[in-house]
Amino acid sequence: MSMFASVEAVLYPVVCRINEYLSNYILVFLLIGVGLWYTVRTGFVQIRFFGEGMRKVFGNLSLNGGKQSSGMTSFQALATAIAAQVGTGNIVGASGAILTGGPGAIFWMWVIAFFGMATIYAEATLAIKTRRVDKDGTIHGGPAYYITTAFKGGFGKFLASFFAVAITLALGFMGCMVQSNSIGSAFQTAFGVPSQFVGVVLVIFCGFIFLGGVNRLAAVTEKVVPVMAVIFLVGAVGILVVRIQDVPATFALIFKYAFQPQAIIGGSFGYAIKTAISQGAKRGLFSNEAGMGSTPHAHAQANVKDPHDQGVVAMVGVFIDTFIVLTLNALVIICTLYTDGGMLADGVIPEGVNKTNLAQLAFGSVLGDSVGSAFVAVCLFFFAFSTVLSWNLFGKINVIYLFGKKAAKGYAVIALVFLYLGTVMSNDLVWELTDMFNNLMVLPNAIALFALTGMVLSSVHKAANKGQKIEK
């Protein structure tokens, strides 16, 4: 047995047990609780200001924001956030949720995302309000900074440090492994390219961008994100048009198995419904990241005068991630594989079918195996590559918070090593480790969000009063 295999054999069951407890008994309640809290307290901010957010994003859309003296343009910050959100969670994560929790897990992803739009409004608003700017224009912002605003003294520093360590491990290291693991697996399946070779190429490209700082990252994400989204949307919509007769049945399956999951998962009703909800919550979190505390690092970089302006823009990021990209992928999978005649229509998962290749099987059922696998592999590359870039920035901000600017270069080197290791390690262990640290990140972030409710509400009330004056 190799060294990697030995480590996996020991770690995997332990990490699974921790995740089971966190995701089934803590994460669901925290995510929905924070989202409900801000939805009610802000008077459904995700509905009241959704139109404003869309106008700010698409009203003056530009894919060339140019070099900023400090930080990023509002769209560059959103593109960096979406780059983090739209990753393997939209393809591999959604596939895993459907396989484990049934088609109904997608419904619970929608629920999480709807309330998550209010959560991410709060996160982005607080990130702008509590950020710090160095003399050279470098911006530092994110949960570590608003946690210490919420709680002064030793307790605040402990929570902020706990969050900073968790996000560095979750996204900077383990998260990069998930992304590279998924890319490597997809390319090996589609093109027969050894995953280790893919890892080397990724390290070279990512290393070049890491060294370019925030401006190089912003210049890449503002161009890559719209292009990758359009490519995937065109392919997914094309599949749904071809299978248009199965689309109504697809939505019916999602709603049916959201409340009657035992019919396809098996086991008792209680077990099945818990599985469907927890899978939807867990993968929904990994997909849109609302409440996790990751994307506020990107929004903190936005050059906006009013924190509310970036808050409404941040909501659009969750909408694009979950209600458009993730939903289209889920519809393709369910439409082609779970409706009558599909290989998973009876709920029995054939040998060899897993969350890594499910999307490729779905697209391949219409485009042909080779074309379907290649299409998903290319989309995964763009999704995961852009996510790695953003997550590296988020980790870097927290490493600097913990150890100072001198630690940034050492962090970049370690991150690149983990990026390569992801292409040679077990997919299951990588996902479980990432889930564990994602779950741990939520705890201090959620506590701070509750504590800073007043600061968020002041932005909402100010925006509402401003809107009323304009109407008059």
Disulfide bonds with the S-S distance in Angstrom:
none
